[in-house]
Amino acid sequence: MKPAVAVAGVLSIMIVAAIGGFVVHQSLKPDLGSGTVRSNPDPGEVLGKRRPDFSLPDLEGEMRSLNEWDGKLIVINFWATWCPPCREEIPVFMELQEEFADRGLQFLGIALQEAEEVRDYVNETGMNYPVLTGYREVIKIAAALGNYMGALPYTVVINREGVIEFVKAGPLDLETARSTLLQYL
Amino acid sequence: MKLFRFTGALILLAIVWPALAGSLSDRISGVFSGNQTDEILDPEQAFRIDSRIIDGSTLEVRWDVEPGYYLYRDKFAFEAEDAELGLGAIRLPAGEMIDDPLFGEVAINTGEVNAVIPLQRPTSGGRSLDLKVHYQGCKKDSVCYPPISKTLSFSLPPVTSNTSVFAAATPAPIAEQDAITQRLVEGSLLANVLVFFGFGLLLSLTPCVFPMVPILSGIIVGQGRELSTRGAFILSLVYVLAMALTYSVLGIIAGSFHFNLQSAAQDPWVIIAFSLVFVLLALSMFGFYELQLPSGLRQRLNTLSHRQESGSTFGVGIMGSLSAVIVGPCVAPPLAGALLYISQTGDALLGGLALFAMGLGFGVPLLIIGTSAGKLLPRAGIWMDRVKAVFGVVMLGVAIWFLERILPGPVTLMLWAALIMVSAIFMGALDRLEAAARWTRVWKGLGLVMLVYGVALIIGAATGGSDVFRPLSPQLLQGVAGVASENSAPEFRIIKSPVDLQRELQQASLQGKPAMLDFYAEWCVDCNQMEAKTFPHPGVKQALKDIVLLKADVTANDEVDRALLRQFELFGPPAILFFDPDARERRAYRLVGFVGAEDFIAHVNEATGS
């Protein structure tokens, strides 16, 4: 075979591959052109920022404001009963709450659900920290704390000065949670 | 299937790394980083949703769930945002059961999740439907997403006939050409497999089959002992089956990647690139150059295949699939077309079966040659090159079919004319008959028919026609004068930017009038048909009398045009949007595709509430 012919063959294959690549790239792009895809800002954006103010109803329907726990190291955990990974880490948080309560650590559960949906679960597991509930409001608060997609569980650590120190989407194990909290206690 | 998908992904990754790299970086930017490491996709990407109209009374919603993620089966919910329209029993895949400590056994769905939704429709006419879809899912052992609700819009075709009122879920309107593809795609599995078998048979009539003959003969003769006809047949069959299997792997890969031609083909550059590739492929079919693997690679494969122990079934199988690779580039052009078609369907099963059938078709002559131990070799001749040339003409046709979307109608008509007429000349339409054989006469006759049709196309093109199948429409023959006087189309106000639109809509709102916005482009076949057939109709003019008519000409497809299209999540024309007197779009009444005068009048009356 003449070299020129071989070159032409290889070139054509490369062109096909390149176009194939472009097409694959196009087809992998989610939701072309709709302009509605939110880019998820780096949660680094909220790190080091002052926490937002908010209030939400607790399980008794009483409005509770975040200010109530000012001066403590606050760990906010967004969760729901329908979220298996959330349920798995709750015992971890209960244990840490017990261990560090006297050092000024305050866990705060925020359920992306209505109060009646979580009440039984909270009683059965004997959760030893307050649980606030809500739906739209909770999604907004989660977004303000860097969780733009409302994914659960989502954990935020706010230091005694009210500055966001740590965020994490997905469950935390006991080791990681303890060593993280010890940095800020 | 998952394994195939994975292998497919690996192979494609090697070929198209640069493209994938781009997309990966897109994904990574959508991932939580900060002081954590595991990657969490945006729910839009974790559960990619897609939908289509199966027929006038059946919809399909499909989720492509990323590996490692799942959706709760009992959280799926569907609502028709239309009181008159009911949903039947929805079919969802059974899914798998997982044990949940709190809720007990819970069914989840992973991978591809197809929901088939039967509609209970009161009327048979075309109508639009907004379908509200709810779903919820998690990433395994990581995070769960809040419940997601989405509204999908469909323009349903009439139940009984499949006319050209074709539209699919936004945001992907279907141009008329794509409607043809759509119908092909919806053809039955069996029909597809048969067509591909025939396609393979046709391919086997090209010289591409030649490199395989010596390999196969080698196996059979290389037996050393006298091989019975039955033995020879079995060996050939193994060889052919292995080859067909290799092709079916290609088909499965193509089918696993659901490539949306409709949306990709809205970009003029993609269209141009595609048609260029097909022209290049066609040229190789005409023998201007030959597509082959580089000789070094080819030789290595050849030696590899010879090293296989001939006669052993396994060795023969290996040779069969190696041969498929060796002749690959020779059959690349038609294969590219076939794979493009398969990837349209997004159906890995269909892809695998169809390409397997094609491989079998391609192998039929090999079976005959092998069984007869090489006695029945086809005589190579000019006829083989002719078969290749036919493929070449088809490839050029595909190129023009692509270009149709961006070229003005008369220009594409000229291209068709040129293709048909040049083919006719090659068929000997103008050659002198010298006591020629019967077949030559048949070819000349067919050539003449094509030549005359080509002439008709040129006349059509010269008078501004654009329909390949009706180049000389009565309207064109009558002349334009009669059309202009009485049946003039209603007057549209031309707008360009989103700001223009805002202003015009406010104006209409002040007058308490509804508005209609027509996206138009010269290269849009459906739009031109609407202009020529629907808008000039006296009844249509009457129906549009009290509506502010706006038109956005997006022929240029520039930044401003695209901004306007994006505002409505449209890829391109055709699209007709309706706004109520408060300047809000009545999205359910979006029209996509050609609609005849009567249907259009009914639709306008409904959309403007009169």
Chai-1 contact restraints between the chains, C-beta under 6 A:
chainA,res_idxA,chainB,res_idxB,connection_type,confidence,min_distance_angstrom,max_distance_angstrom,comment,restraint_id
A,M1,B,S295,contact,1.0,0.0,6.0,A-B,restraint_1
A,V5,B,Y289,contact,1.0,0.0,6.0,A-B,restraint_2
A,V5,B,E290,contact,1.0,0.0,6.0,A-B,restraint_3
A,A6,B,P294,contact,1.0,0.0,6.0,A-B,restraint_4
A,A6,B,S295,contact,1.0,0.0,6.0,A-B,restraint_5
A,A8,B,Y289,contact,1.0,0.0,6.0,A-B,restraint_6
A,G9,B,L291,contact,1.0,0.0,6.0,A-B,restraint_7
A,G9,B,Q292,contact,1.0,0.0,6.0,A-B,restraint_8
A,G9,B,P329,contact,1.0,0.0,6.0,A-B,restraint_9
A,V10,B,P294,contact,1.0,0.0,6.0,A-B,restraint_10
A,S12,B,L280,contact,1.0,0.0,6.0,A-B,restraint_11
A,S12,B,L291,contact,1.0,0.0,6.0,A-B,restraint_12
A,A17,B,I15,contact,1.0,0.0,6.0,A-B,restraint_13
A,I19,B,A273,contact,1.0,0.0,6.0,A-B,restraint_14
A,I19,B,V277,contact,1.0,0.0,6.0,A-B,restraint_15
A,G20,B,V16,contact,1.0,0.0,6.0,A-B,restraint_16
A,G21,B,V16,contact,1.0,0.0,6.0,A-B,restraint_17
A,G21,B,P18,contact,1.0,0.0,6.0,A-B,restraint_18
A,G21,B,A19,contact,1.0,0.0,6.0,A-B,restraint_19
A,F22,B,A19,contact,1.0,0.0,6.0,A-B,restraint_20
A,V23,B,F259,contact,1.0,0.0,6.0,A-B,restraint_21
A,V23,B,A264,contact,1.0,0.0,6.0,A-B,restraint_22
A,V24,B,V16,contact,1.0,0.0,6.0,A-B,restraint_23
A,V24,B,A19,contact,1.0,0.0,6.0,A-B,restraint_24
A,H25,B,A19,contact,1.0,0.0,6.0,A-B,restraint_25
A,H25,B,G22,contact,1.0,0.0,6.0,A-B,restraint_26
A,H25,B,S23,contact,1.0,0.0,6.0,A-B,restraint_27
A,Q26,B,A264,contact,1.0,0.0,6.0,A-B,restraint_28
A,S27,B,F259,contact,1.0,0.0,6.0,A-B,restraint_29
A,S27,B,N260,contact,1.0,0.0,6.0,A-B,restraint_30
A,L28,B,S23,contact,1.0,0.0,6.0,A-B,restraint_31
A,P30,B,E44,contact,1.0,0.0,6.0,A-B,restraint_32
A,P30,B,Q45,contact,1.0,0.0,6.0,A-B,restraint_33
A,P30,B,R48,contact,1.0,0.0,6.0,A-B,restraint_34
A,L32,B,S263,contact,1.0,0.0,6.0,A-B,restraint_35
A,G33,B,R566,contact,1.0,0.0,6.0,A-B,restraint_36
A,G33,B,F571,contact,1.0,0.0,6.0,A-B,restraint_37
A,S34,B,P171,contact,1.0,0.0,6.0,A-B,restraint_38
A,S34,B,E569,contact,1.0,0.0,6.0,A-B,restraint_39
A,G35,B,R566,contact,1.0,0.0,6.0,A-B,restraint_40
A,N40,B,G30,contact,1.0,0.0,6.0,A-B,restraint_41
A,D42,B,S33,contact,1.0,0.0,6.0,A-B,restraint_42
A,P43,B,F32,contact,1.0,0.0,6.0,A-B,restraint_43
A,P43,B,G34,contact,1.0,0.0,6.0,A-B,restraint_44
A,G44,B,G34,contact,1.0,0.0,6.0,A-B,restraint_45
A,C83,B,C144,contact,1.0,0.0,6.0,A-B,restraint_46
A,P85,B,D141,contact,1.0,0.0,6.0,A-B,restraint_47
A,P85,B,S142,contact,1.0,0.0,6.0,A-B,restraint_48
A,L112,B,P146,contact,1.0,0.0,6.0,A-B,restraint_49
A,M149,B,D42,contact,1.0,0.0,6.0,A-B,restraint_50
A,M149,B,P43,contact,1.0,0.0,6.0,A-B,restraint_51
A,G150,B,P146,contact,1.0,0.0,6.0,A-B,restraint_52
A,A151,B,I40,contact,1.0,0.0,6.0,A-B,restraint_53
A,A151,B,V143,contact,1.0,0.0,6.0,A-B,restraint_54
A,A151,B,Y145,contact,1.0,0.0,6.0,A-B,restraint_55
A,L152,B,V143,contact,1.0,0.0,6.0,A-B,restraint_56
A,L152,B,C144,contact,1.0,0.0,6.0,A-B,restraint_57
A,F166,B,N35,contact,1.0,0.0,6.0,A-B,restraint_58
A,V167,B,G34,contact,1.0,0.0,6.0,A-B,restraint_59
A,K168,B,Q36,contact,1.0,0.0,6.0,A-B,restraint_60
A,A169,B,F32,contact,1.0,0.0,6.0,A-B,restraint_61
A,A169,B,I40,contact,1.0,0.0,6.0,A-B,restraint_62
A,A169,B,V143,contact,1.0,0.0,6.0,A-B,restraint_63
A,G170,B,D38,contact,1.0,0.0,6.0,A-B,restraint_64
A,G170,B,S142,contact,1.0,0.0,6.0,A-B,restraint_65
A,G170,B,V143,contact,1.0,0.0,6.0,A-B,restraint_66
